[in-house]
């Protein structure tokens, strides 16, 4: 069971930032703080291996290849037209699908999202990978405090 632990291993400390005047507002992924704790991200997303290209694209966009982690916001979106599960819930980060809520929990999650009066829900997400591997597996966990 150590395989998943490698997705979310602690990264080496990031190098000190260079002093440059910011040219634009940081994205939610760039706003992560030292207050973020990987232990708070306990809800596992499934199907990431089918979305590897999207996950690698996000890692490259945020220039996070060497860090082993990326904190961002995920949008949970109901997918009632899904042929395999009418209660399917997609997980989307920056308009890219990165996985699904597990089928065993999708009906409960659908009810939870609908109870909030919407078909989508924004939640904190952590994308993790083994930064020492040339072809790492990439995992996604969500922070679902009140679910």
Buried (B, 14 or more C-beta within 10 A) or exposed (E): EEEEEBBBBEBEEEEEEEEEEEEEEEEBBEEBEEEBEBEBBEBBBBBBEEBBEBBBBBBEEBEBEEBBBBBBBBBBBBBEEBEEBEBBBBBBBBEBBBBBBBBEBBBEBBEBBEEEEEBEBEBBBBBBBBBEEEEBBBBBBBBBEEB
